[in-house]
Amino acid sequence: MSSAEDPEVTSYSLEEFCHTAGELLNLPDGDSFKFTQFALSGLDERDGRQTSIDPYLNHLSQQEDIELTCTRDIDSIIGLSTRIELRDADLTIFPIPRYQDTLKRNVKLTYDVWDSQGSIRNVDLHKIPNVGVGKFGTHTLIRLMFPNAPRETPTSPPWALSVKCQAELYELGIRPVLRNLMESRASNLPASRKTELFRARMANGTLALSSRKIPDFVVEQFSDVLRETLAENKVEWAQDFFFMHEIRGIKDSTYHSAQDHHLALQALEKTLASNHLDLNRLLSGRHGDWYLDIGVEVAAGDGTTCLAWDRKTHALILNQVGGIPLETAKSITQLSSGKYYVDLASHLTAVAGFRVTPGPSQRGSYDLHYWQAYHTDKAHTYQPEKGHFGKHISGYQVTHGKALSFFDGAYGVYRRCAEDSPSNLRMEGRVPIRYGATFMVAIDPDILFLGAFGFSCWAWWGFKAYRILSLKLLYEWQLAGAPRLRTEEPALLLAAAVILLTNSIHSTIDTRPASREVMAAIFPLAERSSIFEHHLPFPISLEPRESNSPVDSDESEDSESEVAVLAASSERVGREREASRLRHPVSSNSDDEEIAHELSTVPRASDLVPHAPFGALFTRPLRSPPPPVPRFEWRRIVLTDNAFKLMFGQTRRELLEDILASNIAVPRNPLRVANRRKQPLAPAAAPIPTFGLEDAGFQIQPPDTDDGSDIEKDASDEFESEDPLDKGLDLALGQLWNQSFVDFAGTMPNRTATAKNGMNHGPYTVLNEEERTRITAEQFRNLNLSDTFEDVQWRHAKDDKEWREVFDRLWPPRGLRKIGKTQNYSKTRYYPSWVEMTERLTPEAAEAARGELWGLFKKLRWVPLAKADRIWETRATPSTFKRPPGADPTQPAPKILVVPRGKPTWCGNRVEAWGAL
């Protein structure tokens, strides 16, 4: 669009924007498109004006009647020492470490260790092999860290202590130490790791690991005696071990006024004493390195104002509160800095928290190791799951009609919070314990007034509500449209925008390459030289660059990624322009000048980049007047295949086939058996099989996370895993095995209504819904088929090879993907979890897991005749399949394979020559 065509811009406060959005939503003509266009792109269809939100109309420096209250707290404590530093404390010891207690996440601290060449290396704590050895209270943990422990395999996670080392630690260390210190009281300690695992495994396959409480006088001696014992037993890899003490989730029990140094010292002493630690000992320098996470929460005195950080003042806050010199703070908080992360809030580009990890020479007067400033409103949508910290919706849910409850729930949260839920500012910093009584005490209130905004609850939450409502309406309109129109590229691009923007209203926007590609396609584009840094949706270098010039060697990783994303977009457009023209023909009355103008909007790494210049993450306008399926104006911009797959969870081919088949746009008959519902994972009724994969050294790698939210972990789940596979390989594999039978029963097809079968919509099984959710492998060993089916087609497997082929389809090897449309696999719980599990295993571990499953599979007596594209096939094949007595051989029924030489029965009667009577 040329400058002459640019719409006039109207500046609104956040309250004024919400008021206008409400007017458009309640227009008497019932036209919701004007509201949706306004809420999503900021364009007012009534007068053609572009809205710009100016949050500085609500800046605290302009609000003299606002009073601020500051409270300070100690959120967590981390201590690294060669001894357990507890005083007068009992300790609960774990003979077999719990997997969830292993430190796997980055805590932004390092430790100096000696390498094999005699040099000192500075290593991140989470990259040192470690195990949880005990606890001394609620939300506490002591870990043993082993810098010299060998890896199980070259591909083993750096934090994992091998099974062999764990056995040696207990049998040559912990057990003899406790037998020595506790004498006869330790006579009933587990004899070995192996014997304890045997004792701990219950009938259903889960582990009930034991613990042993040891008294304070034993705790005093435990560290030194353990070191001596391991040395005597020549456990060389355990030399130089140290302890990591961790206390978390205590902020609400330690808060106090942030204005009084005496109260700060008093709170520190009390907190340490209540956790059996002595401040003077820890300050002496002879008892290790200790760090505190200290927080300050800032609230409006009226109790009705939502406070938010001003993005432009991050360096000032880091300098005045964090104690980092101003020039250093300015350098760290450059968008190109790899140590600085901006957390946009509520889609407002000027409103953002931030996180900083200063380098060793940048930590300032308080030796600040980590800093974050954020808003407490995210607690209302906090839900860690699958690498996300807030409530999250997947691309598959959006494109397959499964997102309505999410949109309704999020809208309900925002509407309710708009009534009386203010949002506070929060700052947290990790500093050495010597600054525990001085860091963030008596903060100058003028700094806070310079660094924040103050909005009414109605406006702050109302903006979120209007944004989510506009996205919900687009979601519903797209689902209701013709499948052919939904598969058009600009409509799919809008669906990608719905996914990205929905997830970033209450969490930091995803800035990985696939999401950057989407942003480059949905936001307005401008030349680098004309863009302000704070208008960028993700880090982009604004230095002019020739189209063929290489990236400078000192460019940040973000800049390299940005060039790759925009270059890929341009390259993709060039490759697919002709194909796109065939799929999306340009109107016949378009002349060459119009086409040339349209192509000029393609983003190229050398000139055009996405930006959000109107105060919020407003997209480019939707096509108006609205077509049957809402979409963006077609600019011949398409997502690369990789970005498409990451956004939607499917390839283009898979998604287009799903949409065109109309299976996800038409509501299903509520009277039919719910074969698409989410099944419970690993039913409690089924004993979990016992495997030995972990004893063999195989482990599940942790998932790639996205650590884009700065909300703290909830104190109620401090050391619990949010990852469904993060339970250890053996237990997770056993649960998937059990879940597979629930999924087989849950995806069993329903009868197709015909006049011949009396319009019977019922399933082919005699099991009711409850029985299907509790089915176990035992049902698949029962050859009295009438206990499972009302009707069935069966034949013997030709040989063991055919039995194995079915297994390979149900439990495919690592890296094997199904191509094209699948009828049942995508609706199961076990199958996608199995695929994820194999991706997080080494090839050797994945094959070992399949070997264990194959051993169980061979014990089944019948299985679905699974095909590559479906678990159940029902087409009638009377020439090769047998049927129950009285069944119509021309009617469909589920097909199963019976083991060679298996002898199925019906109602207890053996019938060799089954067929229609």
Sequence and secondary structure as in RCSB ss.txt:
>XXXX:A:sequence
MSSAEDPEVTSYSLEEFCHTAGELLNLPDGDSFKFTQFALSGLDERDGRQTSIDPYLNHLSQQEDIELTCTRDID
SIIGLSTRIELRDADLTIFPIPRYQDTLKRNVKLTYDVWDSQGSIRNVDLHKIPNVGVGKFGTHTLIRLMFPNAP
RETPTSPPWALSVKCQAELYELGIRPVLRNLMESRASNLPASRKTELFRARMANGTLALSSRKIPDFVVEQFSDV
LRETLAENKVEWAQDFFFMHEIRGIKDSTYHSAQDHHLALQALEKTLASNHLDLNRLLSGRHGDWYLDIGVEVAA
GDGTTCLAWDRKTHALILNQVGGIPLETAKSITQLSSGKYYVDLASHLTAVAGFRVTPGPSQRGSYDLHYWQAYH
TDKAHTYQPEKGHFGKHISGYQVTHGKALSFFDGAYGVYRRCAEDSPSNLRMEGRVPIRYGATFMVAIDPDILFL
GAFGFSCWAWWGFKAYRILSLKLLYEWQLAGAPRLRTEEPALLLAAAVILLTNSIHSTIDTRPASREVMAAIFPL
AERSSIFEHHLPFPISLEPRESNSPVDSDESEDSESEVAVLAASSERVGREREASRLRHPVSSNSDDEEIAHELS
TVPRASDLVPHAPFGALFTRPLRSPPPPVPRFEWRRIVLTDNAFKLMFGQTRRELLEDILASNIAVPRNPLRVAN
RRKQPLAPAAAPIPTFGLEDAGFQIQPPDTDDGSDIEKDASDEFESEDPLDKGLDLALGQLWNQSFVDFAGTMPN
RTATAKNGMNHGPYTVLNEEERTRITAEQFRNLNLSDTFEDVQWRHAKDDKEWREVFDRLWPPRGLRKIGKTQNY
SKTRYYPSWVEMTERLTPEAAEAARGELWGLFKKLRWVPLAKADRIWETRATPSTFKRPPGADPTQPAPKILVVP
RGKPTWCGNRVEAWGAL
>XXXX:A:secstr
  GGG   EEEE HHHHHHHHHHHHT TT  HHHHHHHHHH EETTTTEEEEE GGGGBGGG TT  EEEEEEEE
EEEEEESS   SS  EEE SS  GGGS  S  S EEEEE TTS EEEEEGGGS EEEEEESSTTEEEEEE TT  
 SSTTS TT   HHHHHHHIIIIIHHHHHHHHGGGGTTS S HHHHHHHHB TTS B    EEE HHHHHHHHHH
HHHHHHHTT GGGTT EEEEEE S HHHH EETT HHHHHHHHHHHHHHTT  HHHHHTSSS EEEEEEEEEEEE
TTS EEEEEBGGGHHHHHHHTT   HHHHHHHTSTT TTEEEEEETTEEEEEEEEE   TTS GGGT  EEEEEE
GGGGGGEEEETTEEE    HHHHHTT  HHHHHHHHHHHHHHHHH    EEEEEEEEGGGTTTTT S  HHHHHH
SEEEEEHHHHHHHHHHHHHHHHHHHHHHHHS HHHHTSHHHHHHHHHHHHHHHHSSS    SHHHHHHHHHHS E
EEGGG  GGG SS    S   TT    TT  HHHHHHHHHHHHHHHHHHHHHHHHHHHS   TT  HHHHHHHHT
TS  TTSEEE  TTSB   S B SS  SS  B   S    HHHHHHHHSS HHHHHHHHHTTTTTS   TTS  T
TS   SS TTS      TTTTT                 GGGTT    TTTT HHHHHHHHHHHHHHHHHHT  B
    TTTTS   BSBS  HHHHHT  GGGGG  BGGGTBSS EEEE SSHHHHHHHHHHHS  TT    S  SSG
GG SHHHHHHHHHHTS HHHHHHHHHHHHHHHTT SEEE   SS S      TTT B  TT  TTS   EEEE T
T   EETTEE SS    
